Amino acid sequence: MSVTSANRLELLQIADAVAREKLIDPALVIEAMEESLGKAARSRYGAEYDIRAKIDRKTGELAMTRVRDVVEEVENHFTEMTVEEAGAYLDDPKVGDQVIDPLPPMDFGRIAAQSAKQVIMQKVREAERERQYEEFKDRVGTIINGTVKREEYGNVMVDIGRGEAVLRRDQKIGREAFRIGDRVRAYVRDVRSEVRGPQIFLSRTAPEFMAELFKMEVPEIYDGIIEIKAVARDPGSRAKIGVVSYDSSIDPVGACVGMRGSRVQAVVNELQGEKIDIIPWNEDAATFLVNALQPAEVAKVVIDEDAERIEVVVPDDQLSLAIGRRGQNVRLASQLTGFDIDIMTEAEESERRQAEFAERSQLFMETMNVDEMVAQLLVSEGFATLEEVAYVELDELLSIDGFDEATAEELQARARESLDEINAKALEAAREMGVEDSLFSFEGLTPQMFKALAEDGIKTLEDFATCADWELAGGYTTVDGKRVKDDGVLESFDVSLEEAQELIMRARVALGWVDPEELAAEEAAQAEGDQSEAEGEGDAAEGEDA
């Protein structure tokens, strides 16, 4: 290959043709050519030399040069020279200058030309991959159309125009099969830049795929009048979608269903007949859950927000409908609401209530030495613990039918006497387990709390001060996507996280670990910040009303 004999504009024409074919910048192709020609020249003159090729962007003129750096002490004679040696080439050479010698035109041999071609192709491939990644990385979270190219071990390779994407076997709906040439619509789940090029991963099972399909079919969703708040799917079988309308004149469920079900049917057809329940979203978690469990009827809902758990009571004949086939209905409702759901029948709930009633009645009978009727009266009126009976206002006991003042006072006296006895035993047990006076003298803890702390190995004020709030009050952590309960030492005494934080901080102040003035300043700043935030929200609300 003789560059000198070729038309000077030929290199530019080749670069332009390759750039158009691969949809990349022509400058990148010319840079690849320059690098490849430089490498070919080094294979001719010697790999130790720093030989560079430069193609003029306008004329196509190729210039080959040898470059050497001016240094104080030469370590490589092929690429470096001293200031004295550089004096033969430059007028006033300094360390850091470069001596550039033009090289005569040369003919490249077959091996050198092949090497240059490989470098060019490699650079072009890298530029093409970078272009593909830049093009598709911004399409994550959107739907893309493509054509089935081939299938490898159950994974479908999809031609998406300027690239290739993969629809993995576990991202296909049910048992759907594709043939070469089939049109595929899928959700772009991820785009990764890897050594072998950008890897584009598609999905047809992602909940977001359904949401995007509805956005394409329902103009109100696209315009933002209706919003999809939650989606839960059992791909290919059934799905639930929660929607809300920001325009009171538009019914979100009706808009998503469409005239004679045309809109939802288009989505169902795309999802291989997947049944879709469209549910009106509600800020009230209980109301939303009742809607989400449709078509089952719900009799009662009890929410534990800290545990993110909901207890649902349904009529006996509605249990199988609420649970659904293989638990599908309750599982989708759980995914949709974000709460773990416990379902029980009215009979089961009644049985549980009776067991609690009997347990509390037995507690009062044993500790206060009262007959069964009096104990049951107390439980029926909502009393659950000795503390409630002992320290409640006397009027509340007097409001119970059949209780006079003497009876109420006697009940409180017996409750307090029983508590004193229980507390004395708890204190004695705590002392036997080694609880120190530093903890006994700390205000805010009861004798039974001292015993519970001692059983957990907390026997000094220092031990108590090193606890975390959740270790005392209990809490929840997420493990493998599931909420796991962490039991607190003082959880049975109804100590909240805020109360636990306050107790721990007081212990640290008492030990001198925390400066009370700094703590007061932090609390004041926090209170001021909360007030400012509340005022800002109030102003925003007034602006919306206006």
C-alpha positions as CSV (number, residue, x, y, z in Angstrom):
1,M,0.0,0.0,0.0
2,S,1.6,3.2,-1.1
3,V,0.1,6.3,0.5
4,T,2.2,8.7,-1.6
5,S,0.8,7.3,-4.8
6,A,-2.8,7.3,-3.7
7,N,-5.1,10.2,-4.2
8,R,-4.6,12.5,-1.2
9,L,-8.4,12.9,-0.8
10,E,-8.9,9.2,-0.7
11,L,-8.2,8.9,3.0
12,L,-10.8,11.5,3.8
13,Q,-13.3,9.8,1.5
14,I,-12.7,6.5,3.2
15,A,-13.1,8.1,6.7
16,D,-16.3,9.8,5.7
17,A,-17.8,6.6,4.2
18,V,-16.9,4.5,7.3
19,A,-18.3,7.2,9.6
20,R,-21.6,7.3,7.7
21,E,-21.9,3.5,7.7
22,K,-21.2,3.2,11.4
23,L,-23.0,6.4,12.4
24,I,-19.9,7.8,14.2
25,D,-17.9,11.0,14.0
26,P,-15.5,11.1,10.9
27,A,-12.9,12.7,13.2
28,L,-12.8,9.5,15.2
29,V,-12.1,7.5,12.0
30,I,-9.3,9.8,11.0
31,E,-7.7,9.6,14.5
32,A,-7.9,5.8,14.2
33,M,-6.2,6.0,10.8
34,E,-3.4,8.2,12.2
35,E,-2.8,5.8,15.0
36,S,-2.8,2.8,12.7
37,L,-0.4,4.5,10.2
38,G,1.9,5.5,13.1
39,K,1.9,1.9,14.3
40,A,2.7,0.6,10.7
41,A,5.6,3.1,10.4
42,R,7.0,1.9,13.8
43,S,7.0,-1.7,12.5
44,R,9.1,-0.4,9.6
45,Y,11.5,1.9,11.4
46,G,11.6,0.3,14.8
47,A,9.1,0.0,17.6
48,E,11.4,2.0,19.9
49,Y,10.8,5.2,18.0
50,D,7.9,7.7,18.7
51,I,6.6,8.0,15.2
52,R,3.4,9.8,14.6
53,A,1.1,10.2,11.6
54,K,-0.9,13.3,10.9
55,I,-3.6,13.6,8.2
56,D,-4.6,17.1,7.1
57,R,-8.4,17.3,7.6
58,K,-8.8,19.5,4.5
59,T,-6.3,18.2,1.9
60,G,-5.8,14.6,3.0
61,E,-2.0,15.2,3.1
62,L,-0.3,12.6,5.2
63,A,2.8,13.7,7.2
64,M,5.0,11.3,9.2
65,T,7.2,12.6,11.9
66,R,9.6,11.4,14.6
67,V,9.2,13.0,18.0
68,R,11.9,13.2,20.7
69,D,11.7,15.0,24.1
70,V,14.4,17.3,25.4
71,V,15.5,16.2,28.9
72,E,18.3,16.8,31.3
73,E,19.5,13.2,31.4
74,V,18.8,10.8,28.6
75,E,17.4,7.3,29.5
76,N,16.0,6.3,26.1
77,H,18.1,7.4,23.1
78,F,15.3,6.6,20.7
79,T,12.8,9.1,22.2
80,E,14.9,11.5,24.2
81,M,17.9,13.9,23.7
82,T,19.8,16.4,25.8
83,V,19.6,20.2,25.6
84,E,23.0,20.2,23.9
85,E,21.9,17.7,21.2
86,A,18.7,19.6,20.6
87,G,20.8,22.7,19.9
88,A,21.4,21.3,16.4
89,Y,17.6,21.4,15.7
90,L,16.2,24.2,17.8
91,D,17.5,27.8,18.3
92,D,17.0,28.0,22.1
93,P,16.1,24.5,23.4
94,K,14.8,24.0,26.9
95,V,13.9,20.9,29.0
96,G,10.4,19.9,28.0
97,D,10.7,21.0,24.4
98,Q,10.1,18.5,21.6
99,V,12.2,17.9,18.5
100,I,10.1,16.9,15.5
101,D,11.8,15.4,12.5
102,P,9.8,14.9,9.3
103,L,10.1,11.5,7.7
104,P,10.2,10.8,4.0
105,P,7.3,9.2,2.2
106,M,7.3,5.4,2.5
107,D,5.6,2.4,1.1
108,F,3.9,0.2,3.6
109,G,4.3,-3.6,3.2
110,R,1.5,-6.1,3.3
111,I,1.9,-7.0,7.0
112,A,2.1,-3.3,8.0
113,A,-1.0,-2.5,6.0
114,Q,-2.9,-5.4,7.6
115,S,-1.9,-4.2,11.0
116,A,-3.1,-0.7,10.2
117,K,-6.4,-2.1,9.0
118,Q,-6.8,-4.0,12.3
119,V,-6.2,-0.9,14.4
120,I,-8.7,1.1,12.3
121,M,-11.4,-1.6,12.7
122,Q,-10.7,-1.9,16.4
123,K,-11.0,1.9,16.9
124,V,-14.1,2.1,14.8
125,R,-15.7,-0.8,16.8
126,E,-14.9,1.0,20.1
127,A,-16.4,4.3,18.8
128,E,-19.5,2.4,17.6
129,R,-20.0,0.8,21.0
130,E,-19.6,4.1,22.8
131,R,-22.1,5.7,20.4
132,Q,-24.6,2.8,21.1
133,Y,-24.2,3.1,24.8
134,E,-24.7,6.9,24.7
135,E,-27.8,6.4,22.6
136,F,-29.5,3.7,24.7
137,K,-28.5,4.7,28.2
138,D,-31.1,7.5,28.2
139,R,-33.8,5.0,27.0
140,V,-33.7,3.1,30.3
141,G,-37.3,3.1,31.6
142,T,-38.9,3.3,28.2
143,I,-40.6,0.8,25.8
144,I,-38.6,-0.2,22.7
145,N,-39.6,-2.1,19.6
146,G,-37.4,-4.7,17.9
147,T,-37.2,-7.8,15.8
148,V,-36.2,-11.3,17.0
149,K,-32.8,-12.0,15.6
150,R,-32.0,-15.4,17.2
151,E,-32.5,-17.4,20.4
152,E,-29.7,-18.6,22.7
153,Y,-30.5,-21.0,25.6
154,G,-33.9,-19.5,26.0
155,N,-32.7,-15.9,25.8
156,V,-34.0,-13.9,22.9
157,M,-31.6,-11.6,21.0
158,V,-33.5,-8.6,19.7
159,D,-32.5,-6.4,16.8
160,I,-33.4,-2.8,17.9
161,G,-32.0,-1.0,14.9
162,R,-28.7,0.4,15.8
163,G,-27.9,-2.3,18.3
164,E,-28.8,-5.6,19.8
165,A,-30.6,-6.3,23.1
166,V,-31.3,-9.4,25.1
167,L,-34.6,-10.5,26.5
168,R,-33.6,-13.1,29.1
169,R,-35.6,-16.2,29.7
170,D,-36.8,-15.1,33.2
171,Q,-38.0,-11.7,31.7
172,K,-40.4,-13.3,29.3
173,I,-44.1,-13.7,30.1
174,G,-45.0,-17.2,31.0
175,R,-44.3,-19.7,28.3
176,E,-44.4,-17.2,25.4
177,A,-42.2,-18.3,22.4
178,F,-40.7,-16.2,19.7
179,R,-39.6,-17.0,16.1
180,I,-37.0,-15.3,14.1
181,G,-38.4,-12.1,12.5
182,D,-41.2,-11.7,15.1
183,R,-41.8,-8.1,16.3
184,V,-41.2,-7.6,20.0
185,R,-42.2,-4.8,22.3
186,A,-40.3,-4.7,25.6
187,Y,-39.2,-2.4,28.5
188,V,-35.6,-1.3,28.6
189,R,-34.6,-2.4,32.1
190,D,-30.9,-1.7,32.1
191,V,-28.0,-0.7,29.8
192,R,-24.5,-1.5,30.8
193,S,-21.2,-0.6,29.2
194,E,-19.0,-3.7,29.1
195,V,-15.8,-4.8,27.4
196,R,-17.7,-6.5,24.6
197,G,-19.9,-3.5,24.0
198,P,-23.1,-2.1,25.5
199,Q,-25.4,-4.7,26.9
200,I,-29.1,-3.8,26.7
201,F,-31.4,-5.8,28.9
202,L,-35.1,-6.0,28.1
203,S,-38.1,-7.1,30.2
204,R,-41.7,-8.0,29.6
205,T,-42.4,-9.0,33.2
206,A,-41.4,-5.7,34.9
207,P,-44.3,-3.8,36.6
208,E,-43.0,-0.7,34.9
209,F,-43.7,-2.3,31.5
210,M,-47.4,-2.4,32.2
211,A,-47.3,1.2,33.5
212,E,-45.6,2.4,30.3
213,L,-48.2,0.5,28.2
214,F,-51.0,2.2,29.9
215,K,-49.2,5.5,29.4
216,M,-49.2,4.8,25.6
217,E,-52.9,3.8,25.6
218,V,-54.4,6.4,28.0
219,P,-53.7,10.0,27.0
220,E,-54.8,11.2,30.5
221,I,-51.8,9.3,32.0
222,Y,-49.4,10.7,29.4
223,D,-50.7,14.3,30.1
224,G,-50.3,13.8,33.9
225,I,-54.0,14.1,34.7
226,I,-54.1,10.5,35.9
227,E,-51.1,9.0,37.7
228,I,-50.2,5.4,38.2
229,K,-49.3,5.1,41.9
230,A,-48.6,1.4,42.2
231,V,-48.4,-1.7,40.0
232,A,-48.2,-5.4,41.1
233,R,-47.9,-8.2,38.6
234,D,-48.0,-12.0,38.4
235,P,-46.7,-11.9,34.8
236,G,-49.0,-13.6,32.3
237,S,-51.7,-14.4,34.9
238,R,-53.0,-11.4,36.8
239,A,-52.1,-7.8,37.8
240,K,-53.3,-4.9,39.9
241,I,-52.7,-1.3,39.2
242,G,-53.6,1.7,41.5
243,V,-54.5,4.9,39.7
244,V,-55.5,8.4,40.9
245,S,-57.0,11.3,39.1
246,Y,-56.0,14.9,39.7
247,D,-59.1,16.2,37.9
248,S,-62.3,15.6,39.9
249,S,-64.3,15.4,36.6
250,I,-62.3,12.4,35.3
251,D,-62.8,8.9,36.7
252,P,-59.3,7.3,36.7
253,V,-60.7,3.7,36.5
254,G,-63.1,4.5,33.6
255,A,-60.4,6.4,31.7
256,C,-58.0,3.4,32.0
257,V,-60.7,0.9,30.9
258,G,-61.8,3.0,27.9
259,M,-64.9,2.8,25.8
260,R,-66.1,-0.8,26.0
261,G,-62.8,-1.7,27.5
262,S,-60.8,-0.8,24.4
263,R,-57.8,0.8,26.3
264,V,-57.3,-1.9,28.9
265,Q,-57.9,-4.6,26.2
266,A,-55.0,-3.3,24.2
267,V,-52.7,-3.7,27.2
268,V,-54.1,-7.2,28.0
269,N,-53.5,-8.3,24.4
270,E,-49.8,-7.2,24.6
271,L,-49.4,-9.0,27.9
272,Q,-50.7,-12.4,26.6
273,G,-54.1,-12.1,28.2
274,E,-53.0,-11.1,31.7
275,K,-56.1,-10.1,33.7
276,I,-55.8,-6.5,35.1
277,D,-57.6,-5.1,38.1
278,I,-57.7,-1.3,38.0
279,I,-58.1,0.1,41.5
280,P,-58.7,3.7,42.6
281,W,-55.8,4.7,44.8
282,N,-56.4,6.3,48.2
283,E,-54.1,8.1,50.6
284,D,-55.7,6.2,53.4
285,A,-53.9,2.8,53.5
286,A,-56.9,1.0,54.9
287,T,-59.3,2.2,52.2
288,F,-56.7,1.5,49.5
289,L,-56.3,-2.1,50.8
290,V,-60.0,-2.7,50.9
291,N,-60.1,-1.6,47.2
292,A,-57.0,-3.7,46.4
293,L,-58.5,-6.9,47.8
294,Q,-61.5,-6.7,45.5
295,P,-63.5,-8.6,44.6
296,A,-63.5,-9.9,48.2
297,E,-65.4,-8.0,50.8
298,V,-63.5,-6.8,53.9
299,A,-65.2,-6.5,57.3
300,K,-62.4,-4.9,59.4
301,V,-58.9,-3.6,58.9
302,V,-56.2,-3.1,61.6
303,I,-53.0,-1.3,60.6
304,D,-49.6,-1.5,62.3
305,E,-47.7,1.2,60.5
306,D,-44.4,0.6,62.4
307,A,-44.4,-3.0,61.4
308,E,-45.8,-2.2,57.9
309,R,-48.4,-4.9,58.5
310,I,-52.1,-5.0,58.0
311,E,-54.6,-7.4,59.7
312,V,-57.7,-8.0,57.6
313,V,-60.9,-9.6,58.8
314,V,-63.2,-11.0,56.1
315,P,-66.5,-12.9,56.3
316,D,-66.1,-16.6,56.5
317,D,-67.4,-17.2,53.0
318,Q,-65.0,-14.6,51.6
319,L,-61.8,-16.1,52.8
320,S,-60.9,-18.1,49.7
321,L,-61.8,-15.2,47.5
322,A,-59.7,-12.7,49.4
323,I,-56.7,-15.1,49.4
324,G,-57.1,-16.0,45.7
325,R,-55.8,-19.0,43.8
326,R,-52.5,-20.0,45.3
327,G,-52.6,-16.8,47.4
328,Q,-52.4,-14.7,44.3
329,N,-55.0,-12.0,45.3
330,V,-53.5,-11.3,48.7
331,R,-50.0,-11.4,47.4
332,L,-50.7,-8.8,44.7
333,A,-52.6,-6.6,47.2
334,S,-49.5,-6.8,49.5
335,Q,-47.2,-5.8,46.7
336,L,-49.5,-3.0,45.7
337,T,-49.9,-1.5,49.2
338,G,-46.4,-2.2,50.5
339,F,-47.8,-3.8,53.6
340,D,-47.6,-7.4,54.8
341,I,-51.2,-8.7,55.0
342,D,-52.6,-11.2,57.5
343,I,-56.1,-12.4,56.6
344,M,-58.4,-14.1,59.1
345,T,-62.1,-14.8,59.1
346,E,-64.6,-13.2,61.5
347,A,-64.8,-16.5,63.4
348,E,-61.0,-16.7,63.8
349,E,-61.0,-13.1,65.0
350,S,-63.8,-13.7,67.4
351,E,-62.0,-16.8,68.8
352,R,-58.8,-14.7,69.3
353,R,-60.8,-11.9,71.0
354,Q,-62.3,-14.5,73.4
355,A,-58.9,-15.9,74.2
356,E,-57.6,-12.4,75.0
357,F,-60.7,-11.7,77.1
358,A,-60.2,-14.9,79.1
359,E,-56.4,-14.2,79.6
360,R,-57.0,-10.6,80.9
361,S,-59.9,-11.8,83.1
362,Q,-57.6,-14.5,84.6
363,L,-54.9,-11.8,85.2
364,F,-57.3,-9.7,87.3
365,M,-58.7,-12.7,89.1
366,E,-55.2,-13.9,90.2
367,T,-53.5,-10.6,91.0
368,M,-56.5,-8.7,92.5
369,N,-58.3,-11.7,94.1
370,V,-61.7,-10.7,92.5
371,D,-64.4,-13.0,91.2
372,E,-64.9,-13.8,87.5
373,M,-67.8,-11.4,87.0
374,V,-65.8,-8.4,88.3
375,A,-62.8,-9.3,86.3
376,Q,-64.9,-9.7,83.1
377,L,-66.5,-6.3,83.8
378,L,-63.1,-4.6,83.9
379,V,-62.0,-6.3,80.7
380,S,-65.2,-5.4,79.0
381,E,-64.7,-1.7,79.8
382,G,-61.2,-1.8,78.2
383,F,-58.9,-2.4,81.1
384,A,-56.0,-4.6,80.1
385,T,-53.3,-4.1,82.8
386,L,-53.0,-3.6,86.6
387,E,-51.5,-0.2,86.0
388,E,-54.6,1.0,84.3
389,V,-56.8,-0.1,87.2
390,A,-54.5,1.2,89.8
391,Y,-53.9,4.7,88.5
392,V,-57.0,5.5,86.4
393,E,-59.3,8.3,87.5
394,L,-61.8,7.0,90.1
395,D,-64.7,8.3,88.0
396,E,-63.9,5.9,85.2
397,L,-64.3,2.9,87.6
398,L,-67.5,4.5,89.0
399,S,-68.9,4.7,85.4
400,I,-69.1,0.9,85.3
401,D,-72.6,-0.4,86.2
402,G,-72.7,-2.0,89.6
403,F,-69.5,-0.3,90.9
404,D,-69.9,2.1,93.8
405,E,-67.2,4.3,95.4
406,A,-66.2,1.7,98.0
407,T,-65.9,-1.0,95.3
408,A,-63.8,1.3,93.0
409,E,-61.5,2.3,95.9
410,E,-61.1,-1.3,97.0
411,L,-60.2,-2.4,93.4
412,Q,-57.6,0.3,93.1
413,A,-56.1,-0.6,96.5
414,R,-55.8,-4.2,95.5
415,A,-54.3,-3.3,92.1
416,R,-51.7,-1.1,93.8
417,E,-50.9,-3.7,96.5
418,S,-50.4,-6.3,93.8
419,L,-48.2,-4.0,91.8
420,D,-46.1,-3.2,94.9
421,E,-45.6,-6.9,95.4
422,I,-44.7,-7.6,91.8
423,N,-42.3,-4.6,91.8
424,A,-40.6,-5.7,95.0
425,K,-40.0,-9.2,93.5
426,A,-38.7,-7.6,90.3
427,L,-36.2,-5.4,92.3
428,E,-35.0,-8.3,94.3
429,A,-34.5,-10.4,91.2
430,A,-32.6,-7.5,89.5
431,R,-30.3,-7.2,92.5
432,E,-29.6,-10.9,92.5
433,M,-28.7,-10.6,88.8
434,G,-26.1,-7.9,89.6
435,V,-27.8,-4.6,88.7
436,E,-25.7,-1.8,90.2
437,D,-26.9,1.3,92.1
438,S,-25.9,3.6,89.2
439,L,-28.8,2.1,87.2
440,F,-31.2,1.8,90.1
441,S,-30.8,5.5,90.8
442,F,-31.6,6.5,87.2
443,E,-35.1,8.0,87.0
444,G,-37.6,6.9,84.4
445,L,-37.3,3.1,84.8
446,T,-39.6,0.8,86.8
447,P,-38.6,-2.2,88.9
448,Q,-39.9,-4.5,86.2
449,M,-37.8,-2.7,83.6
450,F,-34.7,-3.2,85.8
451,K,-35.4,-6.9,85.8
452,A,-35.9,-7.0,82.0
453,L,-32.7,-5.1,81.4
454,A,-30.7,-7.4,83.8
455,E,-32.0,-10.4,81.9
456,D,-30.6,-8.9,78.8
457,G,-27.2,-8.2,80.4
458,I,-27.7,-4.5,81.0
459,K,-26.7,-4.0,84.6
460,T,-25.0,-0.5,84.8
461,L,-25.8,3.0,83.7
462,E,-22.9,2.7,81.2
463,D,-24.4,-0.4,79.7
464,F,-27.7,1.4,79.4
465,A,-26.1,4.5,77.8
466,T,-24.5,2.5,75.1
467,C,-27.8,1.0,73.9
468,A,-29.5,2.0,70.7
469,D,-33.1,3.2,70.8
470,W,-34.3,0.2,68.8
471,E,-32.6,-2.2,71.2
472,L,-34.9,-0.8,73.9
473,A,-38.1,0.0,72.0
474,G,-37.8,-2.6,69.2
475,G,-38.1,-2.0,65.5
476,Y,-37.9,-3.5,62.1
477,T,-35.1,-4.1,59.6
478,T,-35.3,-5.2,56.0
479,V,-33.5,-8.5,55.2
480,D,-33.7,-9.8,51.6
481,G,-36.6,-7.5,50.9
482,K,-38.6,-8.7,53.9
483,R,-39.4,-6.8,57.1
484,V,-37.9,-8.6,60.1
485,K,-38.9,-7.8,63.7
486,D,-36.3,-6.7,66.2
487,D,-37.5,-7.3,69.7
488,G,-36.8,-4.5,72.2
489,V,-35.8,-5.1,75.8
490,L,-38.5,-2.7,77.0
491,E,-40.9,-3.2,74.2
492,S,-43.4,-5.0,76.4
493,F,-43.7,-1.9,78.6
494,D,-44.9,0.2,75.6
495,V,-41.7,2.3,75.4
496,S,-41.7,4.2,72.1
497,L,-38.6,5.0,70.0
498,E,-38.8,8.7,71.1
499,E,-39.0,7.7,74.8
500,A,-36.1,5.3,74.4
501,Q,-34.0,8.1,72.7
502,E,-34.8,10.5,75.5
503,L,-33.9,7.9,78.2
504,I,-30.6,7.0,76.5
505,M,-29.6,10.7,76.0
506,R,-30.4,11.5,79.7
507,A,-28.1,8.6,80.7
508,R,-25.3,9.9,78.5
509,V,-25.7,13.4,80.0
510,A,-25.6,11.9,83.5
511,L,-22.4,10.1,82.7
512,G,-20.8,13.3,81.2
513,W,-20.6,11.8,77.7
514,V,-22.8,14.6,76.3
515,D,-22.8,18.3,77.1
516,P,-26.3,19.3,78.2
517,E,-25.9,22.8,76.8
518,E,-24.9,21.5,73.4
519,L,-27.8,19.0,73.5
520,A,-30.2,21.8,74.4
521,A,-28.9,23.9,71.5
522,E,-29.3,21.0,69.1
523,E,-32.9,20.4,70.3
524,A,-33.7,24.1,69.9
525,A,-32.3,24.2,66.4
526,Q,-34.2,21.1,65.5
527,A,-37.4,22.6,66.8
528,E,-36.8,25.8,64.9
529,G,-36.2,23.8,61.7
530,D,-39.4,21.8,62.2
531,Q,-41.3,25.0,62.7
532,S,-39.9,26.6,59.6
533,E,-40.7,23.5,57.6
534,A,-44.2,23.5,58.9
535,E,-44.6,27.2,58.0
536,G,-43.3,26.6,54.5
537,E,-45.8,23.8,54.0
538,G,-48.5,26.1,55.3
539,D,-47.5,28.9,52.8
540,A,-47.4,26.3,50.0
541,A,-50.9,25.1,50.9
542,E,-52.2,28.7,51.0
543,G,-50.6,29.4,47.6
544,E,-52.3,26.3,46.1
545,D,-55.7,27.4,47.6
546,A,-55.2,30.8,46.1
